[in-house]
């Protein structure tokens, strides 16, 4: 099937450099473009201080940057702070107002897609879908581990898409749902944090050999595992390894892809996620849209190593293009 | 996340008001990948030289505005941005006094999509200079 797979980056990938004040928002956009990621996905609450009350001048500058660096806004990642107050959850009216605020922001950025955070209730998407469609924006819930396509929560979101139309509601699969091996950076960090080598070996083996991880936390706890052991066991329980071919099965709902990754090796592959199979599935599905690099290795190595998000994203972009342009 | 950066190195000092040392203060970064309204920032654990400080003596300053915990709880509109240095002041007559101290900080952030309150921890040896 003909496809049109483009690559971009979520600026989430560069959070380390932003946090440490090494790069500004403009410098990050310029850097992303330079390494081949010209579709730009953003988190307003990360790199756009002042959100939701950004001045007109911010949006004007944003569009000047897009023109200057040859970049295209792809997605706005929204959050729904249901626990905004200590003593109560948000009401439906407050949740709807919050989502509508994000829709207006995405429209002003010129982003076609909103990444809907996974805790957003389906009935809130149902209530805001028309508002989004009227503004040329698609609400797309993120399918993120430990949720899978078949999970009742995700199925309820897909039912909203069926009722409201695929021009207003879709999904963004996060490629972390295809984690075939437990990320090396995760268990190496656990060891630095004091995890017990034999427990680490058992946990990694249970995950990688596709043995049951359902009761790992309880097992390791009963065996006397320490805090770092239990943290790793919890991670293994919440990491999943679906078949990338599911991207074909659910293709009609997919409007954007989160190219989650933990570690691009010196050999130019992702250590834990089979991107060759993922890109092959997207080609088979005739996917037309962006794969947005989402680097999440920094949090696992920042205790001991200098983080180089730019090099990590550059390597992933190179790998993605290799698979997209290849057979 | 960002745990080793939470206590801003070199920022701790005793606080002098009207000629008297009324407490100590230090700058603090958010251990999260985005900013949060301060109504979602729960009371900090501040431990000095092994001794927990009383939350009632804590004040939190962000964007030049200072709050106690009750005041923070109602202000989702005041955002602790990802790049902000906020300041925690602990009211304590006499402050810490000059010299080295062990400072431990735990942040508790109420992130809505997590089933638990996220905790982030940092520990640093700080040096208090004699109050000016």
Interface residues (C-beta under 8 A of the other chain):
Chain A: X12 X15 X18 X19 X20 X21 X43 X45 X46 X47 X49 X79 X80 X81 X82 X83 X84 X85 X86 X87 X117 X118 X119 X299 X302 X303
Chain B: X1 X2 X3 X4 X5 X29 X33 X34 X35 X36 X37 X39 X40 X42 X73 X74 X76 X79 X81 X82 X83 X84 X110 X111 X112 X113
